[in-house]
Amino acid sequence: MKQQRIFPGFILIGFGLYFYLQQKNIVLFQEFFTWPTLLMIVGTAFLGQGYGARDYEAILPGTILVGFGLHFHVVNKLEIWPDHMGTFILIISLGFLLRYQKTRNGLFQGILFLTLSIILLFYDKVGGYLGLIEGQVGSAWEFWPIVIIVIGVYLLFIRKK
């Protein structure tokens, strides 16, 4: 039986600290009184439930919430942090891969999202290095979203196990 006390415990401690520090108006923590911090608190509770109570299905939402919260905290503070849709897909892929470590389920989705995030994050650089933009391959490369749609339709409706 999975322990159901870890998730609410983390939530209550995290929200309690958040509101206490906000109430005391401590200048050191002023920039953390935002909604991304709340995302990170809930995500940390999911991760605590996932790893602490061995409820490994909670690892995926925990990673996504902590990752999104972290992203929104640092996107305008760190120059090297990418502000791109590929970052979100990379965080989701990390969640699937971390869950796969414990459940042996979700490797395909993790690798699929990782590949998609790499394509999105480095599309311009890879295309420039390979010279794909000028050639005929470049015009064919414009149809990669359609290829993704076709693979999705295949997985949903054609492939039966």
C-alpha positions, 0 to 999 in steps of 0.5 A: 500500500502506497503511503498517502501522507507524503504528498499532503505533507510536502504541500502543507510544508511548502505552502506554509513556508511560502505564505509565512515568508511572504507574510514576513516580507523578507527581502531576500525571498521577494522574487520567489513570491510568484506562481512559478514557485507554487508550481515548484512546491506542488512538483516537489510534493509529487516528486516526494510522493514518487520517490519517498512512497515509491509511487513512481507514477508521480515522478512524471507530473512532479518533474514537469511541474518543477521543471516548468516552475524552474524555467519560468524563474530563470528564463529572464535571469540567465542569458544561456537559458533557452526561451523556446518551446523545445525547452518545455518538451525537453522537461517533459522528456526528462520526466518520462526518462526519470519515470522509466528508471523506476517503472521500466515504462515510458522509454519510447515516449521519453526518447521521442520527446527528447528527439523532438526537443533536440530538433526544435532547440537546434533546428537553425544551427543544424540546418545551417551547419549541414547547408539544408536551407539552400538545397532541395533537402531544405524544402523537403525538411519543411514537411517534418511536422507532417511526418510527425502527424503521420507517425502519430496517426499510425501509432493511434489507429493502424498499429495494433498490439 
